[in-house]
Amino acid sequence: MKRSILNHPWIRNHLSRWHRQLALMGGASFLGVVTAIAVTPEPALPPEAVSDVVEALDIANSAPIDQGDDRYLREARISQGDTFGALLARLNVEDEDARRYLLSAPKTQALHRQLVPGRVVSARTTADGQLLNLYFPMNGGNTATFVERLPQGQFDAHEQPLRIETQRLMKSGEIRYSLFGATDSAGIPDGIAVQMSEIFSGDIDFHRDLRRGDRFTLVYDVLYYPGQAAPRAGRVLAAEFVNDGRTHQAFYHEEDGKGGYYSAEGKSLKKAFLRSPLAFSRITSGFSQRLHPIFKTWRAHRGVDYGAPIGTPVRATSNGVVQFVGPRGGYGNFVLLAHAGNYQTAYAHLSRFAPGLKKGDRVSQGDTIAYVGNTGWSTGPHLHYEFRVNGVQVNPMRFDIPDAPPLNAEQLATFSNQARAQLALLQLLRDTPVTRFE
């Protein structure tokens, strides 16, 4: 008989260390925080200490919850290749009238086409399996079909909004190669990663400023919909990003239904202009003299080129008014925005414009105004972006972008209390060993 690998002295010693790590995670969970904690890599086991142990594990169905008055709540997870009849059997529905209704009623036919593996369906039954109601989440993630037994004994089915549950999480990571690589490895949703990049976009250019070893810590909400296999990204509540040795912090604050991100001192992190008109891309040509790719002569390049696939959304970098939209010579499809303070921004080589966009329209910072293309004097899909002051192009990467107004004294008092609590959450994870992503 093979000796269990768990009895090896090396394993017993390091399991003890892992239990200490679990104790630390338990303390964080007590505070309502989930942390991403890494264990320092250990030397590999000696070859002779490794043995294969294969065991068949039976996964029992969840026990029903007794809700009193002979009523029970049971949940079942849909498996690959499941039939609706098999699902009802695991839900302990032993009700021929209910089965007939669920299998044949027009209002329930959509359920048979949505047996998505991983989805959780719940049912309330009596002790003898008579169905009282059934809750089935639908594709799209916003609604569920609710089937209930009426007082007269008939059944009815209708869609209703899903009940949203919010959970607060806290995770951290270290950049090795890319932002999304780090957040993916930490189990952070892409929506949260994009929010973080936008929060710090006024201070960090995520196209070129990231450094190997940069660290980040996030406190954010995720939205759980009962029965769905994966949560949806909520809102970032607090964030810390250490970029090239400089620490940047952000705390969410809301007043009168309008929210924004501020430093610990109450200074707004929102700049009058975003650093980049694309959420993620790479700079293919900067603001400088260059050999023109078409005319093969040295010319001044008075903008910044961002390489991106055709159709990538282009966003307005600040609030403004559309001065021009349409074809313009070598610029191809072109948008020119006018902003307060004698500023203008220009967007060229576009594939198409946002539906209905026209001269005189007002746009807000972050609005999609067009899509990346390859029109005009262009040798490949990219966005040519210009930043103009009094009609003269300047380097947007070096221009000192003005800040948005700070909080007033009354708002600052409320914000300070919130920020202190969020800062304490960031501190919980700041000094823990951070996960490294290779």
C-alpha positions as a Markdown table, in Angstrom:
| # | Residue | x | y | z |
|---|---|---|---|---|
| 1 | Met | 0.0 | 0.0 | 0.0 |
| 2 | Lys | 1.3 | 3.4 | -0.8 |
| 3 | Arg | 2.3 | 5.7 | 2.1 |
| 4 | Ser | 0.2 | 8.9 | 2.3 |
| 5 | Ile | 2.2 | 11.9 | 1.2 |
| 6 | Leu | 0.6 | 13.9 | 4.1 |
| 7 | Asn | 2.7 | 11.8 | 6.6 |
| 8 | His | 6.0 | 13.1 | 5.2 |
| 9 | Pro | 7.8 | 15.3 | 7.7 |
| 10 | Trp | 8.5 | 18.0 | 5.1 |
| 11 | Ile | 4.7 | 18.2 | 4.3 |
| 12 | Arg | 3.7 | 18.2 | 8.0 |
| 13 | Asn | 6.1 | 21.1 | 8.7 |
| 14 | His | 4.9 | 23.2 | 5.8 |
| 15 | Leu | 1.3 | 22.4 | 6.4 |
| 16 | Ser | 1.8 | 24.1 | 9.8 |
| 17 | Arg | 3.1 | 27.2 | 8.0 |
| 18 | Trp | 0.1 | 27.2 | 5.7 |
| 19 | His | -2.2 | 27.0 | 8.7 |
| 20 | Arg | -0.6 | 30.2 | 10.0 |
| 21 | Gln | -1.3 | 31.8 | 6.7 |
| 22 | Leu | -5.0 | 30.7 | 6.9 |
| 23 | Ala | -5.2 | 32.2 | 10.4 |
| 24 | Leu | -4.1 | 35.5 | 8.9 |
| 25 | Met | -6.7 | 35.2 | 6.2 |
| 26 | Gly | -9.3 | 34.4 | 8.8 |
| 27 | Gly | -8.5 | 37.6 | 10.7 |
| 28 | Ala | -9.1 | 39.6 | 7.5 |
| 29 | Ser | -12.3 | 37.7 | 6.8 |
| 30 | Phe | -13.5 | 38.6 | 10.3 |
| 31 | Leu | -13.2 | 42.3 | 9.2 |
| 32 | Gly | -15.3 | 41.5 | 6.1 |
| 33 | Val | -12.3 | 41.7 | 3.8 |
| 34 | Val | -11.0 | 39.0 | 1.4 |
| 35 | Thr | -7.2 | 39.3 | 0.8 |
| 36 | Ala | -4.9 | 37.9 | -1.9 |
| 37 | Ile | -2.0 | 36.5 | 0.0 |
| 38 | Ala | 0.9 | 34.5 | -1.4 |
| 39 | Val | 3.1 | 31.9 | 0.3 |
| 40 | Thr | 6.8 | 32.3 | -0.3 |
| 41 | Pro | 8.0 | 29.6 | -2.7 |
| 42 | Glu | 9.8 | 26.7 | -1.0 |
| 43 | Pro | 12.4 | 24.3 | -2.5 |
| 44 | Ala | 11.0 | 21.4 | -4.5 |
| 45 | Leu | 10.3 | 18.1 | -2.7 |
| 46 | Pro | 13.0 | 15.5 | -3.0 |
| 47 | Pro | 12.0 | 13.1 | -5.8 |
| 48 | Glu | 11.8 | 10.1 | -3.4 |
| 49 | Ala | 9.3 | 11.8 | -1.1 |
| 50 | Val | 6.7 | 12.2 | -3.8 |
| 51 | Ser | 4.0 | 9.5 | -4.3 |
| 52 | Asp | 0.8 | 9.5 | -6.3 |
| 53 | Val | -2.5 | 9.2 | -4.3 |
| 54 | Val | -5.7 | 8.8 | -6.3 |
| 55 | Glu | -9.0 | 9.0 | -4.6 |
| 56 | Ala | -12.6 | 9.1 | -5.9 |
| 57 | Leu | -14.5 | 11.9 | -4.2 |
| 58 | Asp | -18.3 | 11.8 | -4.0 |
| 59 | Ile | -19.7 | 15.3 | -4.1 |
| 60 | Ala | -23.0 | 15.2 | -2.1 |
| 61 | Asn | -25.9 | 17.3 | -3.1 |
| 62 | Ser | -26.6 | 20.2 | -0.7 |
| 63 | Ala | -29.0 | 19.3 | 2.1 |
| 64 | Pro | -32.3 | 21.1 | 2.0 |
| 65 | Ile | -33.0 | 24.0 | 4.4 |
| 66 | Asp | -35.9 | 23.4 | 6.6 |
| 67 | Gln | -38.0 | 26.6 | 6.5 |
| 68 | Gly | -40.7 | 25.4 | 8.9 |
| 69 | Asp | -44.3 | 24.3 | 8.2 |
| 70 | Asp | -42.9 | 21.4 | 6.2 |
| 71 | Arg | -41.3 | 23.7 | 3.6 |
| 72 | Tyr | -37.8 | 23.1 | 2.3 |
| 73 | Leu | -35.4 | 25.2 | 0.2 |
| 74 | Arg | -33.0 | 23.2 | -2.1 |
| 75 | Glu | -30.4 | 24.4 | -4.6 |
| 76 | Ala | -28.9 | 22.5 | -7.5 |
| 77 | Arg | -26.1 | 23.4 | -9.8 |
| 78 | Ile | -26.7 | 22.6 | -13.5 |
| 79 | Ser | -24.2 | 20.1 | -14.9 |
| 80 | Gln | -22.9 | 19.5 | -18.4 |
| 81 | Gly | -25.5 | 17.6 | -20.4 |
| 82 | Asp | -28.2 | 18.0 | -17.8 |
| 83 | Thr | -31.9 | 17.6 | -18.7 |
| 84 | Phe | -34.6 | 19.6 | -17.1 |
| 85 | Gly | -36.1 | 16.4 | -15.7 |
| 86 | Ala | -32.8 | 15.5 | -14.0 |
| 87 | Leu | -32.5 | 19.0 | -12.6 |
| 88 | Leu | -36.0 | 18.7 | -11.0 |
| 89 | Ala | -35.1 | 15.4 | -9.5 |
| 90 | Arg | -32.1 | 16.9 | -7.7 |
| 91 | Leu | -34.3 | 19.7 | -6.5 |
| 92 | Asn | -36.6 | 17.0 | -4.9 |
| 93 | Val | -39.6 | 18.1 | -7.0 |
| 94 | Glu | -41.9 | 15.1 | -7.0 |
| 95 | Asp | -44.9 | 16.8 | -8.2 |
| 96 | Glu | -46.5 | 15.5 | -11.4 |
| 97 | Asp | -48.6 | 18.7 | -12.0 |
| 98 | Ala | -45.5 | 20.9 | -11.5 |
| 99 | Arg | -43.4 | 18.7 | -13.9 |
| 100 | Arg | -46.1 | 18.8 | -16.5 |
| 101 | Tyr | -46.3 | 22.6 | -16.3 |
| 102 | Leu | -42.5 | 23.2 | -16.3 |
| 103 | Leu | -42.0 | 20.8 | -19.2 |
| 104 | Ser | -44.8 | 22.0 | -21.5 |
| 105 | Ala | -46.1 | 25.5 | -20.5 |
| 106 | Pro | -45.2 | 28.2 | -23.1 |
| 107 | Lys | -43.9 | 30.5 | -20.4 |
| 108 | Thr | -41.3 | 27.9 | -19.3 |
| 109 | Gln | -39.9 | 26.8 | -22.7 |
| 110 | Ala | -37.0 | 29.3 | -22.5 |
| 111 | Leu | -35.7 | 27.5 | -19.4 |
| 112 | His | -35.0 | 24.3 | -21.4 |
| 113 | Arg | -32.7 | 26.3 | -23.7 |
| 114 | Gln | -30.8 | 27.8 | -20.8 |
| 115 | Leu | -29.4 | 24.9 | -19.0 |
| 116 | Val | -26.0 | 26.6 | -18.6 |
| 117 | Pro | -23.4 | 24.5 | -16.6 |
| 118 | Gly | -22.6 | 26.2 | -13.3 |
| 119 | Arg | -25.8 | 28.1 | -13.0 |
| 120 | Val | -27.6 | 27.5 | -9.7 |
| 121 | Val | -31.4 | 26.9 | -9.6 |
| 122 | Ser | -33.4 | 27.0 | -6.3 |
| 123 | Ala | -36.8 | 25.5 | -5.4 |
| 124 | Arg | -39.1 | 25.5 | -2.4 |
| 125 | Thr | -41.0 | 22.3 | -1.8 |
| 126 | Thr | -43.1 | 20.6 | 0.8 |
| 127 | Ala | -41.7 | 17.6 | 2.6 |
| 128 | Asp | -43.3 | 15.3 | 0.1 |
| 129 | Gly | -41.8 | 17.1 | -2.9 |
| 130 | Gln | -44.8 | 19.3 | -3.9 |
| 131 | Leu | -43.4 | 22.4 | -5.7 |
| 132 | Leu | -44.2 | 25.8 | -4.1 |
| 133 | Asn | -41.9 | 28.0 | -6.2 |
| 134 | Leu | -38.8 | 27.8 | -8.5 |
| 135 | Tyr | -36.2 | 30.4 | -9.1 |
| 136 | Phe | -34.3 | 30.1 | -12.4 |
| 137 | Pro | -31.7 | 32.8 | -13.4 |
| 138 | Met | -31.8 | 33.7 | -17.1 |
| 139 | Asn | -29.1 | 34.5 | -19.7 |
| 140 | Gly | -28.1 | 38.1 | -19.6 |
| 141 | Gly | -27.6 | 38.2 | -15.9 |
| 142 | Asn | -30.4 | 40.7 | -15.0 |
| 143 | Thr | -33.5 | 38.7 | -14.6 |
| 144 | Ala | -34.8 | 35.3 | -13.4 |
| 145 | Thr | -37.9 | 33.3 | -14.2 |
| 146 | Phe | -40.0 | 32.8 | -11.1 |
| 147 | Val | -42.4 | 29.9 | -11.1 |
| 148 | Glu | -45.0 | 29.7 | -8.3 |
| 149 | Arg | -47.9 | 27.6 | -7.3 |
| 150 | Leu | -51.1 | 29.8 | -7.0 |
| 151 | Pro | -53.7 | 29.3 | -4.2 |
| 152 | Gln | -56.0 | 27.5 | -6.6 |
| 153 | Gly | -53.3 | 24.9 | -7.4 |
| 154 | Gln | -52.4 | 26.2 | -10.8 |
| 155 | Phe | -48.9 | 27.5 | -11.7 |
| 156 | Asp | -47.7 | 30.8 | -13.1 |
| 157 | Ala | -44.3 | 31.9 | -14.4 |
| 158 | His | -43.0 | 35.4 | -14.9 |
| 159 | Glu | -39.6 | 37.2 | -15.1 |
| 160 | Gln | -38.4 | 39.5 | -12.4 |
| 161 | Pro | -35.2 | 41.4 | -11.7 |
| 162 | Leu | -32.4 | 39.4 | -10.0 |
| 163 | Arg | -31.7 | 40.1 | -6.4 |
| 164 | Ile | -28.3 | 41.8 | -6.2 |
| 165 | Glu | -25.9 | 40.9 | -3.4 |
| 166 | Thr | -22.8 | 43.1 | -2.8 |
| 167 | Gln | -19.6 | 41.8 | -1.4 |
| 168 | Arg | -16.5 | 43.9 | -0.6 |
| 169 | Leu | -13.1 | 42.5 | -1.6 |
| 170 | Met | -9.6 | 43.6 | -1.1 |
| 171 | Lys | -6.7 | 42.3 | -3.3 |
| 172 | Ser | -3.2 | 43.3 | -4.2 |
| 173 | Gly | -0.6 | 42.4 | -6.8 |
| 174 | Glu | 2.7 | 43.2 | -8.4 |
| 175 | Ile | 3.4 | 44.1 | -12.0 |
| 176 | Arg | 5.8 | 41.8 | -13.8 |
| 177 | Tyr | 4.9 | 42.3 | -17.4 |
| 178 | Ser | 1.4 | 43.9 | -17.8 |
| 179 | Leu | -1.5 | 45.3 | -15.8 |
| 180 | Phe | -4.0 | 42.8 | -17.1 |
| 181 | Gly | -1.6 | 40.0 | -16.5 |
| 182 | Ala | -1.2 | 41.0 | -12.9 |
| 183 | Thr | -4.9 | 41.5 | -12.3 |
| 184 | Asp | -5.9 | 38.3 | -14.0 |
| 185 | Ser | -3.5 | 36.3 | -11.8 |
| 186 | Ala | -5.0 | 38.0 | -8.7 |
| 187 | Gly | -8.5 | 37.1 | -9.8 |
| 188 | Ile | -9.5 | 40.8 | -10.2 |
| 189 | Pro | -12.2 | 41.4 | -12.8 |
| 190 | Asp | -11.2 | 43.3 | -16.0 |
| 191 | Gly | -13.9 | 45.9 | -15.2 |
| 192 | Ile | -12.1 | 46.7 | -11.9 |
| 193 | Ala | -8.7 | 46.8 | -13.7 |
| 194 | Val | -10.1 | 49.3 | -16.2 |
| 195 | Gln | -11.5 | 51.4 | -13.4 |
| 196 | Met | -8.1 | 51.5 | -11.6 |
| 197 | Ser | -6.4 | 52.6 | -14.8 |
| 198 | Glu | -8.9 | 55.4 | -15.3 |
| 199 | Ile | -8.7 | 56.6 | -11.7 |
| 200 | Phe | -4.9 | 57.1 | -11.9 |
| 201 | Ser | -4.8 | 58.0 | -15.6 |
| 202 | Gly | -4.1 | 61.7 | -14.8 |
| 203 | Asp | -0.9 | 60.7 | -13.0 |
| 204 | Ile | 0.2 | 57.4 | -14.6 |
| 205 | Asp | 0.3 | 56.7 | -18.3 |
| 206 | Phe | -0.5 | 53.0 | -18.3 |
| 207 | His | 0.8 | 52.7 | -21.9 |
| 208 | Arg | 4.4 | 53.5 | -21.0 |
| 209 | Asp | 4.9 | 54.4 | -17.3 |
| 210 | Leu | 4.4 | 50.9 | -15.8 |
| 211 | Arg | 7.6 | 49.4 | -14.3 |
| 212 | Arg | 8.4 | 45.8 | -13.3 |
| 213 | Gly | 7.8 | 45.7 | -9.5 |
| 214 | Asp | 5.1 | 48.3 | -9.4 |
| 215 | Arg | 2.5 | 47.3 | -6.8 |
| 216 | Phe | -1.2 | 47.9 | -6.4 |
| 217 | Thr | -3.8 | 47.4 | -3.7 |
| 218 | Leu | -7.6 | 47.6 | -4.3 |
| 219 | Val | -10.7 | 47.7 | -2.2 |
| 220 | Tyr | -13.8 | 47.2 | -4.4 |
| 221 | Asp | -17.3 | 45.8 | -4.5 |
| 222 | Val | -18.4 | 42.9 | -6.6 |
| 223 | Leu | -22.1 | 42.3 | -7.4 |
| 224 | Tyr | -23.4 | 38.8 | -7.1 |
| 225 | Tyr | -26.6 | 37.6 | -8.8 |
| 226 | Pro | -28.1 | 34.5 | -7.2 |
| 227 | Gly | -27.6 | 31.5 | -9.5 |
| 228 | Gln | -24.9 | 33.1 | -11.6 |
| 229 | Ala | -21.5 | 31.4 | -12.0 |
| 230 | Ala | -19.5 | 34.6 | -11.8 |
| 231 | Pro | -19.9 | 38.0 | -10.1 |
| 232 | Arg | -20.0 | 41.3 | -11.9 |
| 233 | Ala | -17.5 | 44.1 | -11.3 |
| 234 | Gly | -18.9 | 46.8 | -8.9 |
| 235 | Arg | -17.1 | 50.0 | -7.9 |
| 236 | Val | -13.5 | 50.6 | -6.8 |
| 237 | Leu | -13.8 | 52.2 | -3.3 |
| 238 | Ala | -10.1 | 52.7 | -2.5 |
| 239 | Ala | -6.9 | 52.1 | -4.4 |
| 240 | Glu | -3.2 | 52.5 | -4.0 |
| 241 | Phe | -0.7 | 52.2 | -6.9 |
| 242 | Val | 3.1 | 52.4 | -6.3 |
| 243 | Asn | 4.6 | 53.3 | -9.7 |
| 244 | Asp | 8.3 | 53.7 | -10.1 |
| 245 | Gly | 8.6 | 54.3 | -6.3 |
| 246 | Arg | 5.9 | 56.9 | -6.1 |
| 247 | Thr | 2.7 | 56.1 | -4.2 |
| 248 | His | -0.6 | 57.2 | -5.6 |
| 249 | Gln | -3.8 | 56.8 | -3.5 |
| 250 | Ala | -7.5 | 57.3 | -4.4 |
| 251 | Phe | -10.7 | 57.2 | -2.3 |
| 252 | Tyr | -14.2 | 57.3 | -3.6 |
| 253 | His | -16.6 | 60.0 | -2.3 |
| 254 | Glu | -20.1 | 60.7 | -3.3 |
| 255 | Glu | -22.1 | 63.9 | -2.7 |
| 256 | Asp | -25.7 | 64.4 | -3.9 |
| 257 | Gly | -25.6 | 61.3 | -6.1 |
| 258 | Lys | -22.4 | 62.4 | -7.9 |
| 259 | Gly | -19.2 | 60.6 | -7.0 |
| 260 | Gly | -15.5 | 61.0 | -7.7 |
| 261 | Tyr | -12.0 | 60.0 | -6.6 |
| 262 | Tyr | -9.8 | 62.1 | -4.3 |
| 263 | Ser | -6.5 | 61.9 | -2.5 |
| 264 | Ala | -6.4 | 61.5 | 1.2 |
| 265 | Glu | -6.2 | 65.3 | 1.5 |
| 266 | Gly | -9.4 | 65.7 | -0.5 |
| 267 | Lys | -7.7 | 66.8 | -3.7 |
| 268 | Ser | -9.7 | 65.6 | -6.8 |
| 269 | Leu | -7.8 | 63.1 | -8.9 |
| 270 | Lys | -9.9 | 63.9 | -11.9 |
| 271 | Lys | -7.9 | 66.0 | -14.3 |
| 272 | Ala | -9.4 | 68.5 | -16.8 |
| 273 | Phe | -8.1 | 66.1 | -19.5 |
| 274 | Leu | -7.4 | 62.4 | -19.7 |
| 275 | Arg | -3.9 | 61.5 | -20.6 |
| 276 | Ser | -5.0 | 59.1 | -23.3 |
| 277 | Pro | -8.1 | 59.0 | -25.6 |
| 278 | Leu | -8.0 | 55.1 | -25.6 |
| 279 | Ala | -8.5 | 52.9 | -22.5 |
| 280 | Phe | -5.6 | 50.6 | -23.4 |
| 281 | Ser | -3.2 | 50.7 | -26.4 |
| 282 | Arg | 0.4 | 51.3 | -27.2 |
| 283 | Ile | 2.1 | 54.5 | -28.5 |
| 284 | Thr | 3.5 | 53.8 | -32.0 |
| 285 | Ser | 4.8 | 57.3 | -32.7 |
| 286 | Gly | 5.4 | 60.2 | -30.3 |
| 287 | Phe | 5.5 | 64.0 | -30.5 |
| 288 | Ser | 8.8 | 64.5 | -32.4 |
| 289 | Gln | 10.6 | 64.7 | -35.7 |
| 290 | Arg | 10.2 | 61.5 | -37.7 |
| 291 | Leu | 10.6 | 59.9 | -41.1 |
| 292 | His | 7.1 | 60.2 | -42.6 |
| 293 | Pro | 6.0 | 56.6 | -43.4 |
| 294 | Ile | 4.3 | 57.6 | -46.7 |
| 295 | Phe | 6.4 | 60.5 | -48.0 |
| 296 | Lys | 9.8 | 59.2 | -46.7 |
| 297 | Thr | 10.9 | 62.7 | -45.7 |
| 298 | Trp | 11.7 | 64.0 | -42.2 |
| 299 | Arg | 8.8 | 66.0 | -40.8 |
| 300 | Ala | 7.5 | 67.2 | -37.5 |
| 301 | His | 4.9 | 64.8 | -36.0 |
| 302 | Arg | 2.7 | 67.1 | -33.9 |
| 303 | Gly | 0.7 | 64.5 | -32.2 |
| 304 | Val | 0.8 | 61.1 | -30.6 |
| 305 | Asp | -0.2 | 57.9 | -32.5 |
| 306 | Tyr | -1.8 | 55.0 | -30.6 |
| 307 | Gly | -1.8 | 51.6 | -32.3 |
| 308 | Ala | -5.1 | 49.8 | -31.8 |
| 309 | Pro | -7.5 | 47.5 | -33.8 |
| 310 | Ile | -10.0 | 49.1 | -36.1 |
| 311 | Gly | -13.2 | 49.7 | -34.1 |
| 312 | Thr | -11.6 | 50.4 | -30.8 |
| 313 | Pro | -13.7 | 53.2 | -29.0 |
| 314 | Val | -12.1 | 56.6 | -29.0 |
| 315 | Arg | -13.1 | 58.8 | -26.0 |
| 316 | Ala | -13.2 | 62.5 | -25.5 |
| 317 | Thr | -10.4 | 63.5 | -23.2 |
| 318 | Ser | -12.3 | 66.4 | -21.7 |
| 319 | Asn | -15.7 | 68.1 | -21.6 |
| 320 | Gly | -16.1 | 70.1 | -24.8 |
| 321 | Val | -18.0 | 71.0 | -27.9 |
| 322 | Val | -17.7 | 69.4 | -31.4 |
| 323 | Gln | -16.1 | 71.9 | -33.7 |
| 324 | Phe | -15.6 | 69.6 | -36.7 |
| 325 | Val | -16.7 | 66.1 | -37.6 |
| 326 | Gly | -16.1 | 64.6 | -41.0 |
| 327 | Pro | -13.3 | 63.8 | -43.6 |
| 328 | Arg | -10.3 | 66.2 | -43.6 |
| 329 | Gly | -7.5 | 65.5 | -46.1 |
| 330 | Gly | -4.6 | 63.5 | -44.8 |
| 331 | Tyr | -6.3 | 63.2 | -41.4 |
| 332 | Gly | -9.0 | 61.0 | -42.9 |
| 333 | Asn | -12.1 | 60.9 | -40.8 |
| 334 | Phe | -11.5 | 63.6 | -38.2 |
| 335 | Val | -13.1 | 65.0 | -35.0 |
| 336 | Leu | -12.0 | 68.4 | -33.5 |
| 337 | Leu | -13.3 | 69.3 | -30.0 |
| 338 | Ala | -13.1 | 72.7 | -28.3 |
| 339 | His | -12.6 | 72.9 | -24.6 |
| 340 | Ala | -12.6 | 75.7 | -21.9 |
| 341 | Gly | -9.4 | 77.7 | -21.6 |
| 342 | Asn | -8.5 | 77.9 | -25.3 |
| 343 | Tyr | -7.8 | 74.1 | -25.5 |
| 344 | Gln | -8.6 | 71.9 | -28.4 |
| 345 | Thr | -8.2 | 68.1 | -29.0 |
| 346 | Ala | -8.1 | 66.4 | -32.4 |
| 347 | Tyr | -8.7 | 62.8 | -33.3 |
| 348 | Ala | -7.7 | 61.5 | -36.8 |
| 349 | His | -7.7 | 58.4 | -39.1 |
| 350 | Leu | -11.1 | 57.3 | -37.6 |
| 351 | Ser | -13.1 | 54.4 | -39.1 |
| 352 | Arg | -16.4 | 56.0 | -38.1 |
| 353 | Phe | -18.0 | 58.4 | -35.7 |
| 354 | Ala | -20.3 | 57.9 | -32.8 |
| 355 | Pro | -23.9 | 57.7 | -34.0 |
| 356 | Gly | -25.5 | 61.1 | -34.4 |
| 357 | Leu | -22.3 | 63.0 | -33.6 |
| 358 | Lys | -22.5 | 66.5 | -35.2 |
| 359 | Lys | -21.0 | 69.9 | -35.1 |
| 360 | Gly | -22.2 | 71.9 | -32.0 |
| 361 | Asp | -22.8 | 68.8 | -29.8 |
| 362 | Arg | -21.6 | 68.9 | -26.3 |
| 363 | Val | -19.6 | 65.9 | -25.1 |
| 364 | Ser | -18.4 | 64.8 | -21.6 |
| 365 | Gln | -15.0 | 63.5 | -20.6 |
| 366 | Gly | -14.9 | 59.8 | -21.4 |
| 367 | Asp | -17.7 | 59.8 | -23.9 |
| 368 | Thr | -17.2 | 57.6 | -27.0 |
| 369 | Ile | -17.0 | 60.0 | -30.0 |
| 370 | Ala | -15.5 | 57.8 | -32.7 |
| 371 | Tyr | -13.7 | 54.5 | -33.4 |
| 372 | Val | -10.1 | 53.7 | -34.4 |
| 373 | Gly | -9.6 | 53.4 | -38.2 |
| 374 | Asn | -7.1 | 53.5 | -41.0 |
| 375 | Thr | -8.3 | 56.5 | -43.1 |
| 376 | Gly | -6.4 | 59.3 | -44.7 |
| 377 | Trp | -2.6 | 59.2 | -44.8 |
| 378 | Ser | -2.3 | 56.1 | -42.7 |
| 379 | Thr | -0.3 | 52.9 | -43.1 |
| 380 | Gly | -2.1 | 50.9 | -40.5 |
| 381 | Pro | -4.9 | 51.0 | -37.9 |
| 382 | His | -4.2 | 53.7 | -35.3 |
| 383 | Leu | -5.4 | 56.9 | -33.7 |
| 384 | His | -3.6 | 60.2 | -34.3 |
| 385 | Tyr | -4.3 | 62.4 | -31.3 |
| 386 | Glu | -3.4 | 66.1 | -31.0 |
| 387 | Phe | -3.5 | 68.5 | -28.0 |
| 388 | Arg | -3.7 | 72.2 | -28.9 |
| 389 | Val | -3.3 | 75.3 | -26.9 |
| 390 | Asn | -4.4 | 78.5 | -28.6 |
| 391 | Gly | -4.4 | 76.6 | -31.9 |
| 392 | Val | -0.8 | 75.3 | -31.5 |
| 393 | Gln | -0.1 | 71.6 | -31.1 |
| 394 | Val | 1.8 | 70.7 | -27.8 |
| 395 | Asn | 3.0 | 67.4 | -26.5 |
| 396 | Pro | 0.1 | 66.0 | -24.4 |
| 397 | Met | 2.5 | 63.7 | -22.6 |
| 398 | Arg | 4.5 | 66.6 | -21.1 |
| 399 | Phe | 1.8 | 69.2 | -20.8 |
| 400 | Asp | 0.9 | 70.0 | -17.2 |
| 401 | Ile | -2.8 | 69.2 | -17.1 |
| 402 | Pro | -4.9 | 71.2 | -14.7 |
| 403 | Asp | -6.8 | 69.6 | -11.8 |
| 404 | Ala | -10.5 | 69.5 | -11.2 |
| 405 | Pro | -11.8 | 71.6 | -8.3 |
| 406 | Pro | -11.1 | 70.1 | -4.7 |
| 407 | Leu | -13.8 | 69.4 | -2.1 |
| 408 | Asn | -15.0 | 72.4 | -0.1 |
| 409 | Ala | -14.7 | 72.5 | 3.7 |
| 410 | Glu | -18.1 | 70.9 | 4.5 |
| 411 | Gln | -17.6 | 68.1 | 2.0 |
| 412 | Leu | -14.0 | 67.5 | 3.2 |
| 413 | Ala | -15.2 | 66.8 | 6.8 |
| 414 | Thr | -17.5 | 64.0 | 5.6 |
| 415 | Phe | -14.9 | 62.7 | 3.1 |
| 416 | Ser | -12.1 | 62.5 | 5.8 |
| 417 | Asn | -14.1 | 60.1 | 7.9 |
| 418 | Gln | -14.7 | 57.8 | 4.9 |
| 419 | Ala | -11.1 | 58.0 | 3.8 |
| 420 | Arg | -9.7 | 57.0 | 7.2 |
| 421 | Ala | -11.7 | 53.8 | 7.1 |
| 422 | Gln | -10.7 | 53.0 | 3.6 |
| 423 | Leu | -7.0 | 53.8 | 4.3 |
| 424 | Ala | -7.1 | 51.3 | 7.2 |
| 425 | Leu | -8.3 | 48.6 | 4.7 |
| 426 | Leu | -5.4 | 49.5 | 2.4 |
| 427 | Gln | -3.0 | 49.3 | 5.3 |
| 428 | Leu | -4.2 | 45.7 | 6.1 |
| 429 | Leu | -2.7 | 44.4 | 2.9 |
| 430 | Arg | 0.1 | 46.9 | 2.2 |
| 431 | Asp | 2.7 | 45.0 | 4.3 |
| 432 | Thr | 1.7 | 41.5 | 3.4 |
| 433 | Pro | 3.8 | 39.4 | 1.0 |
| 434 | Val | 2.4 | 40.3 | -2.4 |
| 435 | Thr | 1.6 | 37.8 | -5.1 |
| 436 | Arg | 4.2 | 37.8 | -7.9 |
| 437 | Phe | 3.0 | 37.1 | -11.4 |
| 438 | Glu | 5.4 | 35.5 | -13.8 |
